[in-house]
């Protein structure tokens, strides 16, 4: 974690105020405490609160039978939702959130996006073909998480889930 913090990409992410360094910290916490279910579940839940894709870690916990971690994560997510609802002025924030998500530009045609579908689109693929490529890559990533959770050691399969959480992110800007 310290070496990553000293690397240019992480330092630049900190400069820009991106969430990547925080997610790196949370993933490292989860990896360090794989055998501490409460800490693992909290790390996954806080990651999902920051950026929804790290919730894959909680899905990985389900696949590997870490039920206490899943329970801790679900409780933390529910508590976070209640606090956010109260702090932001009531239940109407959730319909506002859905509205914001609807207005997010198409990640496949957004310049400087580097998901597989966006790269295909930038290389000349049609929007439909790019969407199929994006969906296919997402399904392959999910399959990798499932297979690794069943067949690999927990530390290795956790890392597959962490990487998967970033690969399925719909917006990966440079």
C-alpha positions as CSV (number, residue, x, y, z in Angstrom):
1,X,0.0,0.0,0.0
2,X,2.8,2.4,0.8
3,X,4.6,1.6,-2.5
4,X,1.4,2.2,-4.4
5,X,0.9,5.5,-2.5
6,X,4.4,6.6,-3.7
7,X,3.6,5.7,-7.3
8,X,2.8,8.4,-9.9
9,X,-0.7,7.1,-10.8
10,X,-1.9,7.0,-7.2
11,X,-0.3,10.3,-6.3
12,X,-1.9,11.9,-9.4
13,X,-5.2,10.4,-8.4
14,X,-4.9,12.0,-5.0
15,X,-4.1,15.4,-6.7
16,X,-7.2,15.1,-8.8
17,X,-9.4,14.1,-5.8
18,X,-10.4,10.8,-7.3
19,X,-11.7,7.9,-5.2
20,X,-9.1,5.3,-6.5
21,X,-6.7,5.8,-3.6
22,X,-9.4,5.4,-1.0
23,X,-10.6,2.2,-2.8
24,X,-7.0,1.0,-2.8
25,X,-6.9,1.5,0.9
26,X,-10.2,-0.3,1.5
27,X,-9.2,-3.2,-0.7
28,X,-5.9,-3.5,1.2
29,X,-7.8,-3.5,4.5
30,X,-10.1,-6.2,3.2
31,X,-7.1,-8.3,1.9
32,X,-5.2,-7.8,5.2
33,X,-8.2,-9.0,7.3
34,X,-9.7,-11.7,5.1
35,X,-10.2,-13.8,8.2
36,X,-11.8,-11.0,10.2
37,X,-15.4,-11.0,8.8
38,X,-16.6,-7.8,10.4
39,X,-13.6,-5.8,9.0
40,X,-13.9,-7.5,5.6
41,X,-17.6,-6.8,5.4
42,X,-17.1,-3.1,6.5
43,X,-14.3,-2.6,3.9
44,X,-16.6,-4.0,1.2
45,X,-19.6,-1.9,2.3
46,X,-17.6,1.3,2.6
47,X,-16.1,0.6,-0.9
48,X,-19.6,0.2,-2.3
49,X,-20.7,3.4,-0.6
50,X,-17.8,5.3,-2.3
51,X,-18.3,3.7,-5.7
52,X,-20.9,0.9,-6.2
53,X,-18.7,-1.6,-8.1
54,X,-16.6,-2.6,-5.0
55,X,-19.8,-4.2,-3.8
56,X,-18.6,-7.1,-5.8
57,X,-16.4,-7.9,-2.8
58,X,-19.6,-8.6,-0.9
59,X,-20.8,-10.9,-3.7
60,X,-17.4,-12.7,-3.5
61,X,-18.0,-13.1,0.3
62,X,-21.4,-14.8,-0.5
63,X,-19.7,-17.1,-3.0
64,X,-17.0,-18.1,-0.5
65,X,-19.5,-18.5,2.4
66,X,-18.3,-15.6,4.5
67,X,-21.8,-14.9,5.9
68,X,-20.7,-12.8,8.8
69,X,-18.8,-10.5,6.4
70,X,-21.9,-10.3,4.2
71,X,-24.1,-9.5,7.2
72,X,-21.7,-6.8,8.4
73,X,-21.6,-5.3,4.9
74,X,-25.4,-5.3,4.6
75,X,-25.8,-3.7,8.0
76,X,-23.2,-1.1,7.2
77,X,-24.8,-0.3,3.8
78,X,-28.3,0.0,5.4
79,X,-26.9,2.3,8.1
80,X,-25.1,4.4,5.5
81,X,-28.4,4.6,3.5
82,X,-30.3,5.8,6.5
83,X,-27.6,8.4,7.5
84,X,-27.4,9.7,3.9
85,X,-31.2,9.9,3.7
86,X,-31.5,11.9,6.9
87,X,-28.5,14.1,6.2
88,X,-29.6,14.9,2.6
89,X,-33.2,15.8,3.5
90,X,-35.3,12.7,3.3
91,X,-36.4,9.9,1.0
92,X,-36.7,12.1,-2.1
93,X,-32.9,12.0,-2.5
94,X,-33.2,8.5,-3.8
95,X,-35.5,9.5,-6.8
96,X,-33.0,12.4,-7.4
97,X,-30.2,9.8,-7.4
98,X,-32.0,7.7,-10.0
99,X,-32.5,10.9,-12.1
100,X,-28.8,11.7,-11.9
101,X,-27.9,8.2,-13.0
102,X,-30.3,8.6,-16.0
103,X,-28.6,11.8,-17.1
104,X,-25.0,10.4,-17.0
105,X,-23.6,10.4,-20.5
106,X,-23.2,7.2,-22.4
107,X,-19.9,5.7,-21.2
108,X,-19.3,3.9,-24.5
109,X,-19.2,7.1,-26.5
110,X,-17.6,9.3,-23.8
111,X,-14.1,10.4,-24.9
112,X,-11.1,9.1,-22.9
113,X,-13.1,6.2,-21.5
114,X,-11.2,3.0,-21.6
115,X,-13.7,0.2,-20.9
116,X,-13.6,-2.6,-23.6
117,X,-16.8,-1.3,-25.2
118,X,-15.6,2.2,-25.4
119,X,-12.3,1.2,-26.9
120,X,-14.2,-0.8,-29.5
121,X,-16.4,2.2,-30.2
122,X,-13.4,4.5,-30.5
123,X,-11.8,2.0,-32.9
124,X,-14.9,2.2,-35.2
125,X,-17.4,-0.3,-33.9
126,X,-21.0,0.6,-34.0
127,X,-22.7,1.6,-30.8
128,X,-24.6,-1.7,-30.7
129,X,-21.4,-3.8,-31.3
130,X,-19.6,-1.8,-28.6
131,X,-22.5,-2.4,-26.2
132,X,-22.3,-6.2,-26.9
133,X,-18.5,-6.1,-26.4
134,X,-19.0,-4.3,-23.1
135,X,-21.6,-6.7,-21.9
136,X,-19.5,-9.7,-23.0
137,X,-16.5,-8.4,-21.1
138,X,-18.6,-7.7,-18.0
139,X,-20.0,-11.3,-18.1
140,X,-16.5,-12.7,-18.5
141,X,-15.3,-10.7,-15.5
142,X,-18.2,-11.9,-13.4
143,X,-17.5,-15.5,-14.5
144,X,-13.9,-15.1,-13.5
145,X,-15.0,-14.0,-10.0
146,X,-17.3,-17.0,-9.6
147,X,-14.7,-19.5,-10.9
148,X,-11.9,-18.0,-8.7
149,X,-14.2,-18.0,-5.7
150,X,-14.9,-21.7,-6.1
151,X,-11.5,-22.9,-7.2
152,X,-8.7,-20.6,-5.8
153,X,-7.5,-19.8,-2.3
154,X,-9.3,-17.0,-0.6
155,X,-6.5,-14.5,-1.0
156,X,-6.1,-15.1,-4.7
157,X,-9.9,-15.1,-5.4
158,X,-10.3,-11.9,-3.3
159,X,-7.8,-10.2,-5.6
160,X,-9.7,-11.4,-8.7
161,X,-12.9,-9.8,-7.1
162,X,-11.0,-6.6,-6.5
163,X,-9.7,-6.3,-10.0
164,X,-13.2,-7.3,-11.3
165,X,-14.7,-4.5,-9.4
166,X,-12.6,-2.0,-11.4
167,X,-13.0,-3.8,-14.7
168,X,-16.8,-3.6,-14.6
169,X,-16.8,0.1,-13.8
170,X,-18.7,1.8,-16.7
171,X,-16.5,4.8,-16.7
172,X,-12.7,4.5,-16.6
173,X,-11.3,7.8,-17.7
174,X,-7.6,8.4,-18.2
